[in-house]
Amino acid sequence: MATGVFKKEIMKKQVAALLLAAMGAIPAAMAQRTYSMMNAHSHNDYERSKPFYEAVMVHFGSVEADVHLKDGKLYVAHDAKDIDTARTFDRLYVQPIIRQFAVNHGRPYENDDSLQLLIDLKTAGPATLAAVQQALVPYRKYFDRSVNPYAVKVVISGNKPTPAHWDEYDKLFFFDGDYTQTYTPAQHARIDMVSVDFGRFSNWNGKGTMVPAQLAKVKGLVDKMHAAGFRFRYWGAPSTPSTYYKLMEIGVDWIGSDHPEELYGILHGYKQNTVANLPVHAIYQPTYASDATGVKSKNVIFMIGDGTGLAQQFAGATANHGQLNLFTMKQIGLSETQSADDYDTDSAAGATAFATGQKTNNRVLGMDKTYTAIPNLADTLVRSHIKNGVLVTEEISGATPAAFYAHTPDRDSVRTLMRQLVNNANMQLAVGSGMDDLEATLGKGLKDTLSAKNITLFHNINDWATDQQGRTLVLLRNNDLKSMTEGRGNYLVTALKKALAQLDASGHGFFLMVEGSLIDVGGHKNNLQYLVSEMLDFDEAIGEALKFADADGHTTVIVTADHETSGLALMDGKISEGRLTAHFSTNDHTGIPVPVFAYGPGSALFRGVYQNNEIYFRILDCFFK
């Protein structure tokens, strides 16, 4: 008899069932479009090196056991010839389930996740099911959800009895249905799912694209079963990542796999690996009037998408229904990103290569690999009265912006960086967050120090007056510059317009580094929506830069990355719907080359394949060659 908390849970389920009955059947496909580990099914689970445990270790929602009745005992094996007296149903599944409940205080998992046991009867159905019933009934509280809402749900497949005899068996059993049969309401209530051999409808091997006619049949059956109110599973489908994504796309309820850890890698982060219905922005169409001309550049806008490789860029294009401002740029090259001491650069060494023309060690800013300070672009350009600025979506002491004004062996020396920013007269404009760091560095002498350096300080974008003649810092509070998913809004485009207006007013030309800083963070977090939202924001800024370049006629726009982050793989998507599913192979940087896009005078200089430090010299060639 149910008591205490179990009674409350049963009452909740009964109320929910009554509501559903009043509303009518809700097809599973309508109720479920997000996948989790609860949709994972460990196919032929008993063939694992550690049956049951390999699947439950990664929170699979379902495990499968093939059961044979021999000499009055239940054994787990695929075929009769594989029966091993040590591999009994009780030893491999019943007792481990009981232990699982003991470890998790009366539940199969430590949270509210549920567990299903699919028992495939390999020997004569009635006798084998009777033996299974005899084995489980003494442990009813672990297998009967009418007694315990956290109990393992038992579903019978294989040589199951005919539906007319289902009511002869304990109510703890549910059954795997047959899509070709018609069921009475009472029989329908005992069906947990309908399982079908994938091979009946497709010979797809799980790679590339499924034949459209076969895909239509495969999806059509799923839709038909959902319309009839059944959850659905294909068995025998290939165990490949492409298959898992395709099965999710067509809406099956259980994803079967012979490789639990592989499926875990996909489903565990499914919410974070999928984007759809993000806001779409219009694309600016360049005139190309000044593109690839040989005239000297008056201005250079150098844009860095931190952690942005081609996959991140095309992820943004997919979400934006196939369009990016970036992809309107015709001059394209590839930058090899390795640092002086590592195959995978960090942002400090990557940005230092851009800013100084020399490769250095990871973590180092504005120094060569012997830790000797070296001139950067600002030091060089200021001699020709060219103004310099940096604009970022992170702290101004971040590794990428700091490489353009600082010299230190340690990128995390925040107070050193803030002092160097204030003391570097060659950097006329710096925009980002970091007000807290500036206050902590300069203390009570902040106002006097800035006044002595002829620096005007603004605390937010709206108050920033762009008619400043002296040096300008626009520093938000550290926590005020949020990600796009947290509501940053149009900060980057607004700040870019103001930065261009202020720097252009001198009439001597300018160099402005603009960083989409948090694309990299999205990669490190393995969060696709975070990453793509930042990529789209960065692309809107690219559109503004291109618009300025066309209006000016003497401005070069260069867009690249310091490195790729996350080893992003685009697994599935639909461009017309802005929908994308991806897979992250790491939460760190990779060594893959990154694209370089260029537009305007001298943009042809950026074609080809070259080391990242070559970009420094090509920027100087835009100004002076």
C-alpha positions as CSV (number, residue, x, y, z in Angstrom):
1,M,0.0,0.0,0.0
2,A,1.3,3.5,-0.9
3,T,2.0,5.8,2.0
4,G,3.3,9.3,2.8
5,V,5.0,11.1,-0.1
6,F,4.1,8.2,-2.5
7,K,0.4,8.9,-2.0
8,K,0.8,12.6,-2.8
9,E,2.7,11.7,-6.0
10,I,0.0,9.2,-7.0
11,M,-2.7,11.8,-6.5
12,K,-0.7,14.3,-8.6
13,K,-0.5,11.8,-11.4
14,Q,-4.2,10.9,-11.2
15,V,-5.1,14.6,-11.4
16,A,-2.8,15.0,-14.4
17,A,-4.4,11.9,-16.1
18,L,-7.9,13.3,-15.6
19,L,-6.9,16.7,-17.1
20,L,-5.4,14.9,-20.1
21,A,-8.5,12.9,-20.6
22,A,-10.6,16.0,-20.5
23,M,-8.4,17.7,-23.0
24,G,-8.1,14.7,-25.3
25,A,-4.9,12.8,-26.2
26,I,-1.9,15.0,-26.8
27,P,0.5,13.5,-29.3
28,A,4.0,13.0,-27.9
29,A,5.6,14.9,-30.7
30,M,3.6,18.0,-29.8
31,A,4.5,17.7,-26.1
32,Q,8.2,17.0,-26.7
33,R,10.6,18.9,-28.9
34,T,13.5,19.2,-26.4
35,Y,15.6,16.1,-25.8
36,S,17.5,15.0,-22.6
37,M,19.1,11.9,-21.2
38,M,15.5,10.7,-20.4
39,N,15.2,10.0,-24.2
40,A,18.3,7.8,-24.3
41,H,17.8,4.1,-24.7
42,S,20.7,1.7,-24.1
43,H,20.1,-0.8,-26.9
44,N,21.2,-4.4,-26.1
45,D,22.5,-3.0,-22.8
46,Y,23.6,-6.4,-21.5
47,E,26.3,-6.5,-24.2
48,R,28.2,-3.7,-22.3
49,S,31.3,-4.5,-20.3
50,K,29.3,-3.3,-17.3
51,P,25.6,-4.0,-18.1
52,F,23.2,-1.6,-16.5
53,Y,25.8,0.6,-14.8
54,E,27.4,2.0,-18.0
55,A,24.0,3.4,-19.0
56,V,22.8,4.6,-15.6
57,M,26.1,6.3,-14.9
58,V,25.2,8.8,-17.6
59,H,21.5,8.9,-16.7
60,F,20.0,6.9,-19.5
61,G,16.2,6.9,-19.4
62,S,15.9,3.4,-20.7
63,V,17.9,0.1,-20.7
64,E,17.2,-3.0,-22.7
65,A,17.7,-6.6,-21.7
66,D,17.0,-9.7,-23.9
67,V,15.7,-12.5,-21.6
68,H,15.7,-16.3,-22.1
69,L,13.9,-18.8,-19.9
70,K,15.9,-22.0,-19.6
71,D,15.4,-24.7,-17.0
72,G,13.2,-22.4,-15.0
73,K,15.8,-19.6,-14.8
74,L,15.9,-16.3,-16.6
75,Y,19.2,-15.5,-18.4
76,V,20.2,-12.4,-20.3
77,A,21.7,-13.0,-23.7
78,H,21.2,-12.1,-27.4
79,D,20.9,-15.7,-28.5
80,A,20.4,-19.0,-26.8
81,K,24.0,-20.0,-27.7
82,D,25.3,-17.0,-25.7
83,I,23.6,-18.0,-22.4
84,D,26.0,-17.9,-19.4
85,T,24.9,-19.3,-16.1
86,A,26.6,-16.3,-14.4
87,R,24.5,-13.8,-16.4
88,T,21.1,-14.1,-14.9
89,F,18.3,-11.5,-15.1
90,D,18.3,-11.2,-11.4
91,R,22.1,-10.6,-11.1
92,L,22.4,-8.2,-14.1
93,Y,19.3,-6.1,-13.6
94,V,17.0,-6.8,-10.7
95,Q,19.6,-6.6,-7.9
96,P,21.5,-3.6,-9.5
97,I,18.2,-1.7,-9.7
98,I,17.5,-2.4,-6.0
99,R,21.0,-1.2,-5.2
100,Q,20.4,1.9,-7.3
101,F,17.3,2.8,-5.2
102,A,19.2,2.2,-2.0
103,V,22.0,4.6,-3.1
104,N,19.6,7.3,-4.3
105,H,17.2,7.2,-1.3
106,G,14.3,5.4,-3.0
107,R,14.7,6.7,-6.5
108,P,16.6,5.4,-9.6
109,Y,18.5,8.6,-9.9
110,E,19.5,11.3,-7.3
111,N,17.1,13.7,-9.0
112,D,13.6,13.2,-10.4
113,D,14.8,11.5,-13.6
114,S,12.9,8.3,-14.3
115,L,14.2,4.9,-15.6
116,Q,12.6,2.3,-17.9
117,L,13.5,-1.3,-18.3
118,L,12.7,-2.8,-21.7
119,I,12.6,-6.6,-21.5
120,D,12.8,-8.3,-24.8
121,L,11.4,-11.9,-24.4
122,K,13.5,-14.2,-26.6
123,T,11.8,-17.5,-25.6
124,A,8.1,-18.4,-25.6
125,G,6.1,-15.3,-24.5
126,P,3.6,-16.5,-21.9
127,A,5.9,-18.8,-20.0
128,T,8.8,-16.3,-20.1
129,L,6.6,-13.3,-19.0
130,A,5.2,-15.4,-16.2
131,A,8.7,-16.1,-15.0
132,V,9.6,-12.4,-15.2
133,Q,6.4,-11.6,-13.2
134,Q,7.5,-14.1,-10.6
135,A,10.9,-12.5,-10.4
136,L,9.7,-8.9,-10.1
137,V,6.5,-9.1,-8.0
138,P,8.4,-9.6,-4.7
139,Y,10.1,-6.3,-5.4
140,R,7.0,-4.4,-6.4
141,K,8.0,-1.1,-4.9
142,Y,10.9,-0.9,-7.3
143,F,8.8,-1.8,-10.4
144,D,5.2,-0.7,-9.9
145,R,4.5,3.0,-10.4
146,S,1.1,2.6,-8.9
147,V,2.8,1.9,-5.6
148,N,5.9,4.1,-6.1
149,P,5.9,7.0,-8.6
150,Y,9.7,6.6,-8.8
151,A,9.6,2.9,-9.7
152,V,11.3,1.6,-12.8
153,K,8.7,1.2,-15.6
154,V,8.8,-2.3,-17.1
155,V,8.0,-2.6,-20.8
156,I,7.7,-6.0,-22.5
157,S,8.8,-6.5,-26.1
158,G,9.8,-9.4,-28.3
159,N,7.8,-12.6,-27.9
160,K,5.1,-10.9,-25.9
161,P,1.7,-12.5,-25.4
162,T,-1.1,-11.5,-27.7
163,P,-3.0,-8.3,-26.6
164,A,-6.1,-10.3,-25.8
165,H,-4.1,-11.9,-22.9
166,W,-2.3,-8.8,-21.5
167,D,-4.9,-8.4,-18.7
168,E,-3.8,-11.8,-17.4
169,Y,-0.5,-10.3,-16.3
170,D,0.4,-8.0,-13.5
171,K,-0.5,-4.3,-14.0
172,L,3.1,-3.3,-13.5
173,F,3.8,-4.5,-17.0
174,F,3.5,-2.3,-20.1
175,F,3.9,-3.5,-23.6
176,D,5.7,-2.6,-26.8
177,G,3.1,-2.1,-29.5
178,D,2.9,-3.1,-33.1
179,Y,2.2,-0.3,-35.6
180,T,0.2,-2.7,-37.9
181,Q,-2.3,-3.7,-35.2
182,T,-5.5,-2.0,-33.9
183,Y,-6.0,-2.0,-30.1
184,T,-8.9,-1.6,-27.8
185,P,-8.9,1.3,-25.3
186,A,-7.9,-1.1,-22.5
187,Q,-5.0,-2.5,-24.6
188,H,-4.0,0.9,-25.7
189,A,-3.6,1.9,-22.0
190,R,-1.1,-0.9,-21.6
191,I,1.1,0.2,-24.5
192,D,4.1,2.3,-23.4
193,M,5.6,2.7,-26.9
194,V,5.6,1.4,-30.4
195,S,8.9,0.0,-31.7
196,V,9.7,-0.7,-35.3
197,D,12.7,-2.1,-37.2
198,F,14.4,0.9,-38.9
199,G,15.6,-1.4,-41.7
200,R,12.0,-1.9,-42.8
201,F,11.9,1.6,-44.1
202,S,15.5,2.7,-44.8
203,N,18.9,1.2,-45.5
204,W,20.7,4.4,-44.5
205,N,24.0,3.7,-42.9
206,G,23.9,6.8,-40.6
207,K,26.3,8.9,-42.7
208,G,25.6,11.6,-45.2
209,T,22.0,12.2,-46.2
210,M,19.1,9.8,-46.0
211,V,17.3,9.2,-49.4
212,P,14.3,11.6,-49.4
213,A,11.8,8.9,-50.2
214,Q,13.0,6.8,-47.3
215,L,13.1,9.8,-45.0
216,A,9.5,10.6,-45.8
217,K,8.5,7.0,-44.9
218,V,10.6,7.0,-41.7
219,K,9.1,10.4,-40.5
220,G,5.6,9.5,-41.8
221,L,5.4,6.5,-39.5
222,V,6.6,8.6,-36.5
223,D,3.9,11.2,-37.2
224,K,1.2,8.5,-37.7
225,M,2.1,6.9,-34.3
226,H,2.1,10.2,-32.5
227,A,-1.3,11.1,-34.0
228,A,-2.5,7.8,-32.6
229,G,-1.2,8.7,-29.1
230,F,1.8,6.4,-29.0
231,R,5.4,7.2,-28.1
232,F,7.7,5.8,-30.8
233,R,11.1,4.1,-31.1
234,Y,13.1,2.8,-34.1
235,W,15.3,-0.1,-33.3
236,G,18.2,-1.2,-35.5
237,A,19.0,2.3,-36.6
238,P,22.7,3.0,-37.0
239,S,24.5,4.1,-33.8
240,T,26.1,7.3,-35.2
241,P,25.9,11.0,-34.2
242,S,24.2,11.8,-37.5
243,T,21.6,9.3,-36.8
244,Y,20.9,10.6,-33.4
245,Y,20.4,14.1,-34.7
246,K,18.2,12.8,-37.6
247,L,16.0,10.8,-35.2
248,M,15.5,13.9,-33.0
249,E,14.7,15.9,-36.1
250,I,11.9,13.6,-37.1
251,G,10.6,13.5,-33.5
252,V,11.1,9.9,-32.2
253,D,10.7,9.6,-28.4
254,W,13.6,7.2,-27.7
255,I,17.0,7.4,-29.2
256,G,18.7,4.0,-29.2
257,S,22.4,3.6,-29.1
258,D,25.1,0.9,-28.8
259,H,27.5,3.6,-27.5
260,P,26.1,5.2,-24.3
261,E,29.0,7.7,-23.8
262,E,28.7,8.9,-27.4
263,L,24.9,9.5,-27.1
264,Y,25.5,11.1,-23.7
265,G,27.8,13.6,-25.3
266,I,25.0,14.7,-27.6
267,L,22.0,14.6,-25.4
268,H,23.5,15.8,-22.2
269,G,24.0,19.3,-23.7
270,Y,21.2,19.1,-26.2
271,K,19.5,22.3,-25.1
272,Q,22.8,24.2,-25.2
273,N,23.7,22.6,-28.6
274,T,20.5,23.8,-30.4
275,V,19.4,27.2,-31.6
276,A,16.2,28.3,-33.4
277,N,14.1,31.4,-33.8
278,L,16.8,33.9,-32.9
279,P,16.2,37.5,-34.0
280,V,17.2,38.0,-37.6
281,H,19.0,41.2,-38.8
282,A,19.1,42.8,-42.2
283,I,22.3,42.7,-44.3
284,Y,24.0,45.8,-45.6
285,Q,24.9,45.4,-49.3
286,P,28.3,47.0,-50.0
287,T,28.9,49.0,-53.1
288,Y,32.4,47.5,-53.7
289,A,33.4,50.9,-55.2
290,S,36.7,51.0,-53.1
291,D,37.1,47.3,-52.7
292,A,40.6,45.9,-53.5
293,T,41.8,49.3,-54.9
294,G,45.4,50.2,-54.6
295,V,45.0,53.6,-53.0
296,K,46.2,54.1,-49.5
297,S,43.9,53.6,-46.5
298,K,43.1,56.6,-44.4
299,N,41.4,54.4,-41.7
300,V,41.5,50.7,-40.8
301,I,38.8,49.0,-38.8
302,F,40.2,45.8,-37.5
303,M,37.5,43.5,-36.2
304,I,38.3,40.4,-34.1
305,G,35.7,37.7,-33.3
306,D,37.3,36.1,-30.4
307,G,37.3,32.3,-30.7
308,T,35.5,32.5,-34.1
309,G,36.3,30.0,-36.8
310,L,34.4,29.3,-39.9
311,A,31.9,27.0,-38.1
312,Q,31.0,29.8,-35.7
313,Q,30.5,32.1,-38.6
314,F,28.3,29.7,-40.6
315,A,26.4,28.9,-37.4
316,G,25.5,32.7,-37.3
317,A,24.7,32.6,-41.0
318,T,22.3,29.6,-40.5
319,A,20.6,31.4,-37.6
320,N,20.3,34.5,-39.7
321,H,18.6,32.5,-42.5
322,G,21.7,32.1,-44.6
323,Q,23.0,35.7,-44.6
324,L,25.8,37.6,-42.8
325,N,27.4,41.0,-43.5
326,L,30.7,39.1,-43.1
327,F,29.9,37.0,-46.1
328,T,29.4,40.0,-48.4
329,M,33.2,40.6,-48.2
330,K,35.0,39.2,-51.2
331,Q,38.6,39.3,-50.2
332,I,39.3,36.2,-48.1
333,G,42.4,34.5,-46.6
334,L,43.4,32.1,-43.8
335,S,45.4,32.9,-40.7
336,E,47.5,30.2,-39.0
337,T,47.2,30.9,-35.3
338,Q,49.9,29.0,-33.5
339,S,51.8,30.9,-30.8
340,A,55.6,30.8,-30.2
341,D,55.3,28.1,-27.6
342,D,52.0,26.3,-28.3
343,Y,50.0,24.8,-31.1
344,D,46.9,26.3,-29.6
345,T,47.3,30.0,-29.0
346,D,45.6,31.9,-26.3
347,S,44.1,35.4,-26.9
348,A,47.1,37.2,-25.4
349,A,49.6,35.7,-27.8
350,G,47.1,35.8,-30.7
351,A,46.4,39.5,-30.3
352,T,50.0,40.3,-29.7
353,A,50.8,38.8,-33.1
354,F,48.3,41.2,-34.7
355,A,49.4,44.2,-32.6
356,T,53.2,43.8,-32.9
357,G,54.0,41.6,-35.9
358,Q,55.8,39.0,-33.7
359,K,54.7,35.7,-32.3
360,T,55.1,35.3,-28.6
361,N,54.3,32.8,-25.8
362,N,50.9,32.2,-24.5
363,R,49.8,34.6,-21.7
364,V,52.2,37.3,-22.9
365,L,51.1,40.8,-24.0
366,G,53.1,43.2,-26.1
367,M,56.4,41.3,-25.6
368,D,58.4,38.9,-27.7
369,K,59.1,35.4,-26.7
370,T,62.1,36.5,-24.6
371,Y,59.8,38.7,-22.6
372,T,61.2,42.0,-24.0
373,A,58.7,44.8,-24.7
374,I,58.2,45.6,-28.4
375,P,56.3,48.4,-30.2
376,N,52.7,47.8,-31.2
377,L,50.5,49.3,-33.9
378,A,49.5,52.3,-31.7
379,D,53.2,53.1,-31.1
380,T,53.9,53.0,-34.8
381,L,50.8,54.7,-36.2
382,V,50.8,57.7,-33.8
383,R,54.0,58.9,-35.4
384,S,51.9,59.7,-38.4
385,H,49.3,61.3,-36.3
386,I,46.9,58.4,-36.8
387,K,44.5,58.0,-33.9
388,N,44.1,54.7,-32.1
389,G,41.2,53.1,-30.3
390,V,39.9,49.8,-29.0
391,L,36.3,48.8,-28.5
392,V,35.3,45.5,-26.8
393,T,32.3,43.7,-25.3
394,E,34.3,42.7,-22.2
395,E,36.7,44.2,-19.7
396,I,39.1,46.6,-21.3
397,S,41.9,44.7,-19.5
398,G,41.0,41.6,-21.4
399,A,43.8,39.9,-23.3
400,T,42.8,41.1,-26.8
401,P,42.4,44.8,-26.2
402,A,45.4,44.9,-23.8
403,A,47.7,43.6,-26.5
404,F,47.2,46.9,-28.3
405,Y,48.2,49.2,-25.5
406,A,50.2,47.1,-22.9
407,H,53.4,45.2,-22.3
408,T,53.4,42.5,-19.6
409,P,54.4,38.8,-19.3
410,D,51.1,37.9,-17.6
411,R,47.7,38.7,-19.1
412,D,46.0,38.5,-15.7
413,S,47.9,41.4,-14.2
414,V,44.8,43.6,-14.2
415,R,46.1,46.5,-12.2
416,T,49.3,46.6,-14.3
417,L,47.2,46.7,-17.4
418,M,45.0,49.5,-16.1
419,R,48.0,51.6,-15.2
420,Q,49.5,51.0,-18.6
421,L,46.3,51.9,-20.3
422,V,46.1,55.2,-18.4
423,N,49.8,56.0,-19.1
424,N,49.8,55.1,-22.8
425,A,49.3,58.4,-24.6
426,N,49.2,56.6,-27.9
427,M,45.8,55.0,-27.2
428,Q,43.3,57.8,-27.7
429,L,40.1,55.8,-27.1
430,A,39.2,52.7,-25.1
431,V,35.6,51.4,-24.7
432,G,34.5,48.4,-22.7
433,S,33.8,47.5,-19.1
434,G,36.3,47.7,-16.2
435,M,35.3,50.8,-14.2
436,D,35.7,48.8,-11.0
437,D,39.2,47.8,-12.0
438,L,40.1,51.4,-12.7
439,E,38.9,52.5,-9.3
440,A,40.8,49.7,-7.6
441,T,44.0,50.6,-9.4
442,L,44.0,54.4,-9.0
443,G,42.1,54.6,-5.8
444,K,41.3,58.1,-4.4
445,G,43.7,59.6,-6.9
446,L,41.6,58.6,-9.9
447,K,40.2,62.0,-10.8
448,D,43.6,63.8,-10.4
449,T,45.4,61.1,-12.4
450,L,42.9,61.2,-15.3
451,S,42.9,65.0,-15.3
452,A,46.8,65.1,-15.5
453,K,46.7,62.8,-18.4
454,N,44.0,64.8,-20.2
455,I,41.7,61.8,-20.1
456,T,37.9,62.2,-20.1
457,L,36.0,59.4,-18.5
458,F,32.5,58.3,-19.2
459,H,30.6,55.6,-17.3
460,N,28.1,54.6,-19.9
461,I,27.5,54.8,-23.7
462,N,24.6,57.2,-23.5
463,D,26.6,59.9,-21.7
464,W,29.5,59.6,-24.1
465,A,30.0,62.8,-26.0
466,T,32.0,62.1,-29.1
467,D,33.3,65.7,-29.6
468,Q,36.3,65.0,-27.3
469,Q,39.6,66.3,-28.4
470,G,41.7,64.6,-25.8
471,R,42.0,60.9,-24.8
472,T,38.7,59.2,-23.8
473,L,37.8,56.2,-21.7
474,V,34.3,54.8,-21.8
475,L,34.2,52.2,-19.0
476,L,31.1,50.5,-17.8
477,R,31.0,48.8,-14.4
478,N,32.5,45.3,-14.7
479,N,29.1,43.5,-14.3
480,D,27.1,45.9,-16.5
481,L,28.4,44.7,-19.8
482,K,26.4,41.5,-20.1
483,S,26.1,38.9,-22.8
484,M,23.5,39.1,-25.5
485,T,21.5,36.3,-23.9
486,E,21.5,38.4,-20.7
487,G,20.2,41.5,-22.5
488,R,23.2,43.5,-23.6
489,G,21.2,44.9,-26.5
490,N,22.7,47.2,-29.1
491,Y,25.7,48.3,-27.1
492,L,28.3,47.2,-29.7
493,V,26.7,48.9,-32.7
494,T,25.9,52.1,-30.8
495,A,29.5,52.2,-29.4
496,L,31.0,51.5,-32.8
497,K,29.1,54.4,-34.4
498,K,30.3,56.8,-31.6
499,A,33.9,55.5,-31.8
500,L,34.0,56.0,-35.6
501,A,32.5,59.5,-35.2
502,Q,35.1,60.6,-32.5
503,L,38.1,59.1,-34.2
504,D,37.2,60.3,-37.7
505,A,36.8,63.9,-36.4
506,S,40.6,64.4,-36.2
507,G,41.0,64.2,-40.0
508,H,44.3,62.4,-39.7
509,G,43.0,58.9,-40.0
510,F,42.5,56.2,-37.4
511,F,43.0,52.6,-36.4
512,L,40.2,51.0,-34.4
513,M,40.3,47.5,-33.1
514,V,36.8,46.1,-32.4
515,E,36.3,42.8,-30.6
516,G,33.3,40.5,-30.4
517,S,34.7,39.3,-27.1
518,L,32.1,36.9,-25.9
519,I,31.8,34.6,-28.9
520,D,34.8,32.9,-27.3
521,V,32.9,32.6,-24.0
522,G,30.1,30.8,-25.7
523,G,32.6,28.3,-27.1
524,H,34.2,27.8,-23.7
525,K,30.7,27.3,-22.2
526,N,29.7,24.9,-25.0
527,N,26.5,26.9,-25.3
528,L,25.4,27.3,-28.9
529,Q,22.7,30.0,-28.3
530,Y,25.2,32.1,-26.3
531,L,27.8,31.7,-29.1
532,V,25.5,32.4,-32.0
533,S,23.8,35.4,-30.3
534,E,27.2,37.0,-29.9
535,M,28.2,36.1,-33.5
536,L,25.0,37.8,-34.8
537,D,25.7,40.9,-32.7
538,F,29.3,41.0,-34.0
539,D,28.0,40.7,-37.6
540,E,25.6,43.7,-37.1
541,A,28.7,45.7,-36.1
542,I,30.5,44.4,-39.3
543,G,27.6,45.8,-41.3
544,E,28.1,49.2,-39.7
545,A,31.8,49.1,-40.4
546,L,31.1,48.3,-44.1
547,K,28.6,51.1,-44.3
548,F,31.1,53.5,-42.9
549,A,33.8,52.3,-45.3
550,D,31.5,52.9,-48.3
551,A,30.5,56.3,-47.2
552,D,34.2,57.3,-46.5
553,G,35.8,55.6,-49.5
554,H,39.3,55.4,-47.8
555,T,38.5,52.9,-45.0
556,T,39.7,49.3,-44.9
557,V,37.7,46.8,-42.9
558,I,39.4,43.5,-41.8
559,V,37.6,40.8,-39.9
560,T,39.3,37.7,-38.4
561,A,39.8,35.8,-35.2
562,D,42.7,35.2,-32.8
563,H,41.9,31.5,-32.7
564,E,39.0,29.0,-32.9
565,T,37.3,27.9,-29.7
566,S,35.4,24.6,-29.0
567,G,36.1,22.6,-32.1
568,L,32.5,23.4,-33.2
569,A,30.9,20.9,-35.6
570,L,27.6,21.8,-37.3
571,M,25.6,18.6,-37.3
572,D,22.2,19.5,-38.6
573,G,20.1,22.5,-39.4
574,K,17.6,24.2,-41.7
575,I,18.7,27.6,-43.1
576,S,15.2,28.6,-44.1
577,E,14.1,28.2,-40.5
578,G,17.2,29.5,-38.9
579,R,17.5,26.2,-37.0
580,L,20.8,24.6,-36.1
581,T,22.2,21.7,-34.0
582,A,25.9,21.5,-33.3
583,H,28.4,19.5,-31.3
584,F,31.4,20.8,-29.3
585,S,34.5,18.7,-29.3
586,T,36.2,20.6,-26.6
587,N,35.7,23.6,-24.2
588,D,39.1,25.0,-25.1
589,H,41.0,26.6,-28.0
590,T,42.0,24.6,-31.1
591,G,44.8,25.1,-33.6
592,I,42.7,25.3,-36.8
593,P,43.4,28.2,-39.1
594,V,40.8,31.0,-39.0
595,P,39.4,33.0,-41.9
596,V,40.4,36.6,-42.7
597,F,37.9,38.7,-44.6
598,A,38.8,42.2,-45.9
599,Y,37.0,45.0,-47.7
600,G,38.0,48.4,-49.1
601,P,41.4,49.8,-50.2
602,G,44.2,47.3,-50.0
603,S,41.9,44.5,-49.1
604,A,43.5,42.2,-51.7
605,L,46.6,42.2,-49.4
606,F,44.7,39.7,-47.1
607,R,44.3,37.0,-49.6
608,G,46.2,33.7,-49.2
609,V,47.3,31.6,-46.3
610,Y,49.8,33.1,-43.8
611,Q,50.8,33.3,-40.2
612,N,48.8,35.5,-37.9
613,N,51.6,38.0,-37.3
614,E,51.6,38.8,-41.0
615,I,48.4,40.7,-40.5
616,Y,50.3,43.4,-38.6
617,F,52.5,44.1,-41.7
618,R,49.6,44.0,-44.1
619,I,47.7,46.6,-42.0
620,L,50.8,48.9,-42.1
621,D,50.9,48.3,-45.9
622,C,47.3,49.5,-46.1
623,F,48.3,52.8,-44.5
624,F,51.7,53.4,-46.0
625,K,52.5,51.2,-49.1
